[in-house]
Amino acid sequence: MADESVEDLECPETGFHDDKEKEEADTGEEISADETKIITERVKFLRETIRHCRHFISMVACPQWQLLSMEVVAASIVGLVLEQ
């Protein structure tokens, strides 16, 4: 039932998603001149992993892809926690 509604859905010409640059700008935190943050390579890797996997995590019609993507993100989190 849910699969049928997804398959019949047509994409509008302008698309469902906002401008990718705007979306990425909204998720970034603003850092004032007074404070500086040191971001490790593991944190950068985790952010990139989440950014690349979030589309597949939200795919309701493909639970296998959702589970696999969540496993990838979980493995990245475990790697970050073990580093600390």
C-alpha positions in Angstrom: 0.0 0.0 0.0 2.7 2.5 1.0 4.8 1.3 -1.9 2.1 2.0 -4.4 1.8 5.7 -3.3 5.6 6.2 -3.6 5.7 4.6 -7.1 2.8 6.7 -8.4 4.2 9.9 -7.0 5.6 12.2 -9.7 8.5 14.6 -9.1 7.7 18.3 -9.7 9.9 20.2 -12.1 11.4 22.2 -9.2 12.0 19.0 -7.1 11.0 18.1 -3.6 14.3 19.3 -2.0 15.5 22.8 -1.4 18.8 24.0 -2.8 21.6 21.7 -1.6 23.8 24.6 -0.6 21.1 26.2 1.5 20.4 22.9 3.2 24.0 22.4 4.1 24.3 26.0 5.3 21.3 25.5 7.6 22.9 22.4 9.2 26.2 24.1 9.9 26.9 25.9 13.2 28.0 29.4 13.2 31.3 30.0 15.1 31.9 33.4 16.5 35.3 35.0 16.4 35.8 34.5 20.1 35.4 30.7 20.1 37.3 28.2 18.0 36.5 24.5 17.7 38.9 21.8 16.9 37.1 19.2 14.7 38.9 15.9 14.5 39.1 13.8 11.4 36.8 11.2 12.9 34.1 13.9 13.5 34.5 15.1 9.9 34.2 11.5 8.7 31.1 11.0 10.8 29.5 14.1 9.5 30.2 13.1 5.9 28.9 9.6 6.6 25.6 10.9 7.9 25.3 13.4 5.1 25.8 10.6 2.5 23.6 8.0 4.3 20.6 10.1 5.3 18.8 9.7 2.0 19.0 6.0 2.3 18.0 6.0 5.9 14.8 7.8 5.0 13.8 5.4 2.2 10.6 3.9 3.6 10.1 1.6 0.6 13.5 -0.1 1.0 14.0 -1.3 4.6 17.1 -3.2 3.6 18.8 0.0 2.5 17.6 1.7 5.7 19.1 -0.9 7.9 22.4 -1.1 6.0 22.7 2.7 6.1 22.0 2.9 9.8 24.6 0.2 10.4 27.2 2.3 8.5 26.4 5.3 10.6 26.5 3.2 13.8 29.9 1.9 12.9 31.1 5.4 12.4 29.8 6.5 15.8 31.5 3.5 17.4 34.7 4.4 15.8 34.4 8.0 17.1 33.6 6.8 20.6 36.5 4.3 20.7 38.9 7.1 19.7 37.9 9.1 22.7 
